[in-house]
Amino acid sequence: MASRSLQVLLLSVFVFGAVALLSRLPGWALMDYRAFDYLSTIRGPAVPSDDIVIVAIDEPSLAEINMQWPWPRSLHAQLVTNIRAAGAKVIGLDIIFSEPSSSANDQALADVMAPDVVLAADETIVTAEQADQYIRVMPLEIFTSRGAAAGIASITLDRDGAFRRVPAIVDGFAATMAVASGNAVEVPDEGRLVQVFGGARTYRTVSYYQALDPANFLPPGFFKDRTVIVGLSLQNAPSIASGGADAFATSHTVHDGRLTAGAEIQATILDNLRFGRSVTEPRGALTQATVLLSALCAYLLVRRRTGWKTILGVVAAVLLLAGGSYVALHWGGLFVSPLAPSFAFAGVAAAQATLDYAQERKSRRQITRAFSQYLAPALVAQLAKDPSKLKLGGEKRFLSILFCDVRGFTTISEQLKDDPEQLTALINRLLTPLSQIVLSHGGTIDKYIGDCLMAFWNAPLDDPDHAVHAVSAALDMLASMQTLNDELQHEAEADGRRFFPLRIGIGVNTGECVVGNMGSEQRFDYSALGDAVNLAARLESASKAYGVSLLIGEKVADEIGGIFGVFELDRIAVKGKQEETRVFAVTRNRDTLLTERHKDVLSLHYDGRIPPVDLIATLVQEVPELAVYYQRMMPEDNQPPVSG
């Protein structure tokens, strides 16, 4: 765990460094801008006041006035006069009068200039190799000398051409209008982000020709005590694709794709200044701190493991970061982009999940290769799915255990001592089909001990019928010997070799065992331990004494009685225990009459009496699997005949 924690920690630091560097690229800033656009306009705030009116130089006005643009300045003078007479507090003309026109028109406009009028000026940066030069284009002195103020109407656009920042200009157009209307505002030293209140025509807007004659076109008192901004607001080119005169993309453009007129943008800046709606955008250490914190939180999520909960954690973290950014933006006036922290969190989680997935696939391949030859496919699949089970430890479970041993193997080994290859091949020919039968019945091969095979059922996967499956496997193993011996005899005769017939004895027992990975930290096996295992081994050994090939314990007999023919053979004392245990033989013949006859014979045997010869003879013929057992009950001079 310590090594994994260190690995995940190093990965988190690496992802943090990568995201910190990437977030400094210009392209990343554009993504942050777009995040601000959505977060600041999702249920964005309404216009904080209704005391600003936009007088739009729009298409209806061009049609009504029927003059070529630019209009004569005397017309603007008439507009100022009529709006002032209607009670307007401040009038801002978002039109730059930097060039002289006719004397009469200039004089007419100059005559209406007063401190309640703000004229637009422009500031341009001319970039040269030697230096950057700021050039200001101001209104003619004839207008400003009469008391009218001038404010820089220039705005700063971000790299994607969208307006998002309050101009950091003390004498900006909106700031000058605020001062003219009696509001004390604080202009930020650096461009703070603008909170927009909607798209185009969000502010109350009337056409220029209506404002020229408010008495006939507008409700009474429409302009009273209001701030009026006059400027272009043409609707024939209001989209990003076609562009527009004095129209710009804003944060709200992501929703409708429309541009906002410059006059409305000045109104938005004015409300941001008056009501403190602009948004601070932290840079540097604070931003990187959020990225680092996200990476560390991701470390805590995946330092132990990854899985489907990791996906939920990433989704929850991204939503939490977006929600936190939204809350900080709308209630704290602070915009911390959720993108870099989200990328850091998701990057750590995704990278570690990828590493874990690769490691898991590698482990599964190794486990499959290592255990597919020894364990049941179900166990191999389970271990491949959860490699954590490959550790020392065990659990108590009721198992059915099978021991299978070759009869007379010592004699065969002695006869083949000069041909070890043939001996090895013979044993492999024997154990291969026996192992396949065990696996086909859902058993787990515990181990091979020379010519002996040990297997068990009901672990690691549950098997409610484990006793039945173990006995079925044992009977199939015995049946397979005839086929194997036929093959070996045919091969021996063809090669001119001596044929060694193979016979096996099997013991099966059921009981509580401890099953799990046993051994050392360097090497261990999935195995079973307990008295039930010891008894299964003794049953296999005792089967020879009773002349049967398969001997089972009492609990096994109880489980399979209705499925196979079960014949009690004797009561034996097990080493280490005072109580005797009953042992049984098994056949596929479930004839009730035979089992009743066998019980009669067994009762006589337990009483020390010799069963009738005719009864024994009948059983020998009907139950050939117990022929040797029955014969041993009779005196040597009174043996019943055995059918060839």
N, C-alpha and C positions, 0 to 999 in steps of 0.2 A: 504493500500500500504506500509505503514511503517513497519508493521509486516511482510509482505512478503519480503521486502528488507532485513530486519534483518535475516529472515530465510535463504534466498539465500546467504547472506554474511557468515553466520555461516557454511552453507554447503560448500561454496567455501574454507573457511579456513580449514575445515575438509579434503576435497579432496586434497588440497595442502599438508597438513601434511602427508596424506597417500601416495601420490606419492613421496614426498620427502624422506620418509622412504624406500619405495620400490625401489627407484632409487639407493639406496646404496647397494642393494643385488648383489651378484656376477652374478646371472642370468640376472639381468637387464643390467649389463655391456656388456654381450654378445649381447643383442639386440642393444645396442648403437654401438658396433663394426660393426654389420651387417648394420646398417644405414650408418655408415661411408663408408663401402665397396661400397654400391650402389651410394651414393652421390659423392664419390671421383672418381668413374669410369664411371659415366654417362657422356659421351662426355668428358672423362678425357683428360688432356693435352698430347700433343705429346712429344716424347723424346726431351729434350731441346738441345741436341747436338748429333753429329754423330762421335765424336772423341774417342768413347769407342768401343773397339772390344772385343768380347768374343771368346776365343780359347777353344772350347769344347772338352773335353775328352769324346767322344761319341761312339756309336756303329760302325759307319764307320771307326773311328780311331782304335778301337780295332781290327777290321777286317783287316785293311791295315797293321798295325804295327805287328799284329800277335804275341804279347807277353802277358804273363800273368801279370795281375795287382797285385802289383804295378810295374810300369815300372822302369827300371834302371835309376838312377839319371843322368847318362851320357847322356841319351836321352833328359832329361829336359835341360841339359846344352847346347845341340845342338840346342834345340828350342830357348832358350834365345839368343844364339849367332846369329841365323838366323833372329829372329825378330828384335834384336837390329840393325843388319846390314841393315834391311829393313827400318830403320828410326823410330822405335817406340820410344816414349818419355819416358814412364814408363811401366814396365812389372810387373804385380802382379801375383804371383803364389799362388792361393787359395788351396794350398796343404801344409800340416804340415810335415815338415822334422825334427821331434823331436827325432827320433831314428836313430842311425848310420846304414849304410849299408856297402857294401864293400869299402875299402879304396880308390880304384881307382875311383869308382863311386862318392863317396863323394868329392874326390879331384877335379874331373872333374866339378862338379857343383860349388864347392867353387871357382874355377878359373874364373868363369864367373860372380861371384857376384860383384855388384857395387852399387852406390847410386841410380841408376835408377831401381833397383829391390826391390820389397816388398814381403816379405814372410809372410805366414799366421801363426798365433799363436792361442792358444785356452785358454779360461778361463772358469773354471768350479767351481760351488759352491757345496761343500760337506756339507750337513746339518747333524748336530749331536745334541744331547740333550744339550751339553755344549755350543756350539757356531756354527755359520756358518763359514766355511773355504773356502776361495777363492784359487783355485789352477790354476796356469798358466802353460801352456805347450808351451814352446818357441822353435824356431828352434835351431839346433846345433850351437854352438858358431863358428864353422869353417866357417859357412855361413855368420853370422852377422859380424864377425870380418873383413870381406873383404869389408864392406861398405853397404851391403844390410840391409834394414830396416825391422823390423818385426811389424806386426799389428794384433790386436786381431780380428779374423774373426767370433767370436761367435755373435749370434744375439739372441734377446729376443722374445719369442713367447707369444702371449696372451693366455687366458685360453682355447680358442677353437683351439689352435695349429696353429694359423695363424700369419704370420709376418706382423706387422704394425708399428713398432717403430724404429726410428733412435737410434742405440746403444749409450748410454750416456758414451762413453769411449773415452778419449782424444787420446789414441794411437790405436784406432780401425783401422781395415784393410783399409776401404775406406778413413778415415781421413788421414792415413799415406800415402796413394797413392796420395791424393790431395796435401799434403805437398811436396811429391817427385816430383810432376809435376809442382810445383811452385805456387800453389794456396793457399792462406791463408783462412782457413775455421774456423768457430766457432762451436764447438761441444756443443750441448745443455747439460745443467746440468741434465735435466730429459728427458726421452724418448719422443720426439715429434713424432707425427704421420707421417708416410711416405706417400708421394704422389707417387703412382705407375703410370707408363706410358703405361701399357699394360700387356698382359699375357706373357707366355713363348715365348722365342725367339723374344721378341720385339727389343732388341738390335742386332746390326749387329753381326752375329755369323759365324765363320768358324770352320772346324774340325781341330783337333790337327795335323793330318797327312798333311793337306794342309799348316798349318803354319810352319811345318818342312821344306817344300820346297816351299816357297812363289813364287820363280821365275817361277816355272812350274805350280803351281796350282792357283795362285792369280794374279789379275791385277797388273801392275807396280805401285809402290808407295802406295800400299794398306795400309801398316802399318805406313807410314810416318807421324810423329808428332801425333800419336794416342796413347791413353792409352790402354794397352792390359791387360786383366784379363784372366788367365788360370785356368780352374777348371772343375769338373765333370759336365756333362750335358747329362745324359743318357735319352733316350726316351722310353726305354722299360718298365718303371714304372713311367709314368708322372702324374698319377691321384691320387686323394685323397684316393680312395678305395684301390688301390694297393700300395701306398706309393712310395718312390723313394730315391735313394742315393743322399745325399746332395741336396734335393729338398724340397720346402716348399710351403704351401698355402699362398697366398697374398690376398689383397682386390679384385684383379681381378678374383680370383678363383670362385667367386659367379656366374660369367658369363659363364665360360667354364669348370669348375671343374678340371682344370689342375694345376699342381705344377710348380713352377719356380725354376730353378737351383740356387745353392748358388752363383755361379759366377755372374749371372745376378742380384741377390739381392744386391751383393756388388756394382755393377755398378749403381743400383737404389739409394743406399745410397750415393754413391759418387756424383751423380747429385743433390740429395736433399741438400747435404752440399755445393756444389759449387754454385748452383743457388738459394739457399734459398727457396726451394720448400717444406720443411717440414711444418707440420701443428701443430699449438698450440691447445691444448685441455684444456680449462679452467675447473677448478674443484671448488668445495665448493660453496662459496657465489654467484658467478656469475651464476652458473648452477641453484641454487635454486631460484635466482631472476627471471630467465626466467619462471620457473614453477609458481611462485607466480603471475607474470604478466599475464600469460595465464589464471590462475584461476580467476583473477580479471576481465579480459576481458570477460570471460564466464559469470561472475556475471552480467556484464552490459548487456549481450545479453539476459539473461533469468530472470532478476529481475522483469520484468513486466508480461511477459507471455511466454509460450512455444507453439510451433506449427510446421508447415512445414517449416517456415522460420528458426527455430532452427536447423533443419537438414542441410539446406543450409549454415547456419552460421558455423556449426561444420566443414563441408566439406571445406568451404573457409578458415577457420582458420588453418586446418591441411595442406592444400596446401600452405598457406602463410608461415607457420612455416617451411615446407620442402623447399620451395623456398628461404626463408631467410637463412636457414642453408646452402643451396647450394651456394648462392651468397657469404656468409661469408667465406665458405671453399675455393672457387676458386679465389676469388678476395681479400680476406682479410687474407688468411692463418689461419683461425680460425674455428675450428669445435665445434659447439654447437649442440648437438644432439636434433633433433626435437621431439623425442619420449616422454620424460617426459612432456614437455609443451603440446604436443598434448593430452596425456593421461589426464592431468589436465583439459584442456579445455573441452574435450569430456566427462570427468567424471562429471564435474559440470553440463554441459548441460543435459547429460543423466540422472543423478540422479534427477535433478529438473523436467525434463520432466516426469520421472516415478512418482514422487510425484504428479505432476499436473494431470497426467492421473488417478491416484488412487483417487485423490480428485474429479476430474470431474465425474468419475463413481459413487462415493458416492453421489455427488450432484444430478446426474441424477436419481439415485434410489430414493432419498428423494423427488425430485420434482415430479417424476412419482407417487409415493405413495400419496403425498399431494394433487395433483391437478387433478389426473385422474378421480376423482368422480365429478368434478365440471366444467372442461374445455373440449373443443373439443379435440379429439386426436391430431389434427394438432397443436394446441396451446401447449399441453403437450410436444409433440416432439420438438417444437421450443424452449421452455423453457429449456428442457433437453439438447438441443444442445448448447444453449447459456444462461447459468444461470445468466449472467450479466444483463439480462433483468429484473431480479427480483429486481428491485430497484424503489424507488419513482420517479415519473415523468410521463409525458404524451405527446401526440401529437394530432394535429387536423386532424380528418378524417371524411369523410361522412359515416355514419352508418345507418343501418336499425335496429330500436329498437322494440322489442316486449314485451308487458306486458300481462300476463295472470292471471286472478283472478277467484276464485270460486264464483259462484252466490249463495247467501243465506247461506254463510258459518257461519254467526253469528247465524242463526237459528239452523243449524246442531250442532254447538258447544254448544248451550244452551241445546239442547235435549240430547247430549252425555256428559254433564258436570260430570255425575257420573261414566262415563266409559272412562277415558282419554286414556287408551290403545287402545280402539277401534277407538277413534278419531284420535290418532296418526297414527294408522295403515291405516285408511281411507285416510288420507292426503298423506301418503307415497305411497299408491296404486295409488293415482292420479298423484302425481308429478313424479313418476318413469317413466311411459310411455311418459308423456309430455316432460320430460328431454331427453329421448332417441330420441324422434322425433327431438328436437332442434339440438342435436349433430349429428344426421344422415343427417341433412341438412346443416352441416358446421357451425352451430351457436356456440356462446360462452355463456354459462350460467353465467350471471353476479352475481345474488344472488337470494336467496329465502327469501321472507318477509312474514312469516306465510304461508298462502295459496296462496300467489302471487309469480309468477316466472317472472324474468326479464332476457332477453337474447338480444344479438345483433349480427349483421353480418358485415363483412368487417374489422374485427380486431380480432386478431393481424395479420392474413394473409389476403392478398388482395383477394377480391371476387367481380369481376365486376358485377355480377348478384345478389348482396346481397338483393335487394328489392324482386326479384322473389323468392329467397330461403326463405326469411322470411315469405312471404305470403303463400308459399307452405307448410312450417312448420305449420303455423297457421291453414290452412285448414285440414291438416292431424291430428293436435291436436283435432280439433272439431270432425273429423270423428272417432277418437279413443274413444271418450266418449261413443258412443253407445255400443261398445264392452265391455268397462269397466263396464258400468252400467248393461249390461246383466250378466256379471260375478258376480257383487256385489248382484244383485237381486237373482240369483240362490243360492249363498252362504247364503244370509239372510234367504231365504225360507227354506233351508236345516237345518239351525241352529235355526229356530224359532225366528229370530230377525227381527226387523223392518228395512225395506229397505229405505235408504236415497239416492235418485237419485242425481247424481252430474251433474251440468251444469257449463260451464265456459264462460267468456267473454274475448275477446282479442282485444288489440289495437296495431297497427303497424304504425310507422312513420319513415320517412327518413330525415336526415339533418346533418349538421355539428356538431360534438361533440368533446370534449376533452376526449381521451381514454388513459388509462395507469394504472400504479399502484398507487392507491390512499389510503391514510391512514396515519399511523405514522411509525416511524422507527421500532417499536416493532411489529406492525400488519398492514397489508395492503392487499387490494384486487385489482384485475385487473377489472376496472370498467369504465363506461362512464358517462360523465356529460354534461349538456347543455340544451338549450331550446327544442331541438328535443326530448330529453329524457322526459322532462316534458310533452310535447304534447302527446307522446306515452302513458304515464300514464293516461292523461285526456281522450284520445280516448277510452282506455279500460273502464274507468269509465262511459263515455258517451254512450257506446254501449248499455247499458241496457235501457236508455231513448228512443233509437230509435228502440228497439225491435229486435236488431240483435246481433249475437254472435261475429262478427268480424267487426271492424271499422278501416279504414286506413286513413292516411293523403293524402293531395293533391299530394305531390312529389312521394309518393308510387304509387298512381294511374297513374301518368304519366309514371312510369317505367314499369308497368305490364299491361298496357291497351291492348296490343296485345296478351296477353297470357291468361288472366282470364277475366271473365265478371265483369266490374266495373260499379257501379251504384252510382251516386252522391246522397246523402241524404239531405244535408243541408249546410248552412253556419253558423258557430258558432264563437263566440268571445272567444279568449283565454285570460285568466287572464294575465295582464301585457302587452298586445298588443292591439292597436287600430284597426288594420285591422282584418277583419273576415277571417276565413280559411274554405275552403270547406272540407267536410268529405265524405267518400265513404264506401260502402259495397262491398264485393267481393264474387263472386260465380265461380264455375268451368264452368258454362254455358256461352258461349260467343256468344249466338244468337244475331245477329245484330238487328233483328226485335224487340226483347224484349228490348234491350237498347234504341231503338228509341221510343218505347212506354213509357218507363220509363222517358225519357227526356220530353215527352209531359206532363206526369203527374206532373213532378217536376216543369215545367214551370208554370202550372196552380197553383201549390202550392205556388210558389214564388210570384205569382200575387194575392194571397189571395183568389183564387177561388177553388171550390170543383170539383175534377175530376169526369168524368162520372163513374157511378157505374159499368157499364159493362166493362169499361177499367180496373178499379181496380180489378174487379172479375177475369178478364183474367190474370192479372199480379199475383194475389194471387195464382192462380192455376199453372202458369208457373214458378214463382220465389218464391217457398215456404219459402226460407230463409228470404224474405222481407215481409212476410204475415202480421206480426204484425205492421210493419212500414206503410204498405198500409192501413190497417184497421184504424189506428189512424188518417189518413187524412180525414176519413168520419165521418159524424155525427153519434151519437150512435144509432139513429133510422134507419139508412140507411147502416148498416154494411153488407159487402158482405159475402157470406158463405165461410167457410174455409173447404177444404177437410180434412176428418179425417185421 
